[in-house]
Amino acid sequence: MVNRAERILPTDQEIAVALGPRVEMRADRDQSAPKGVGDVLRDAAIDSAYRRYRGRVLLADEERPVAVGALALLFDSSQTALRTFSQVAEAAHLRTQMGDASVAVETVTSRAGLVSYWGFLQTGDVIMIVTLDTVDPKEVSITDLRSLLTAAAHRLEEHGKTRDGDPGPTP
């Protein structure tokens, strides 16, 4: 049986549509969530689910790796989710609204050249974290993260319509 948090995650098809045909993605065999900020948030949640995808961006003469992660966290109340989101989003360099969802975005670049875009969405009792990792920010950019966040915001909107007892569609 699929838990509530898992039903909120973007589907494989939604990820593929958001990134477009120049990016090939597949669900990662290892679906264990990475350690870090997600652990702290997951411990505060009453339910959680994680999905990771690995793939490649297809360029004219080569391929570059790309990865996507999605973590859905359900909290005991909307107030708890909002307080948690506010604390996490305080450090973000961009905050905005996307439909009913509050959104915060952060970009991190490692010394080795990995660029990691982090998007945090909150609506009602849910926070979703979407990550997009690339070594080629000219080809995979914040615009692609925005497409992923739009798909995630749609999932959150659907969750809001179904959370009062109707389990909604399963991916």
Protein Blocks (a to p, Z undefined) as FASTA:
>chain_A
ZZfklmmpccfklmmmmnommbccdddfblcdcedjklmmmmmpmbdcddddddddddfk
bccdddddddddddfbfklmmmmmmmmmmmpcbdcdehjbccdddddddfkopacddddd
dehjbccddddddfblklpcfklmmmmmmmmmmmmmmmmmmmnopaojaZZ
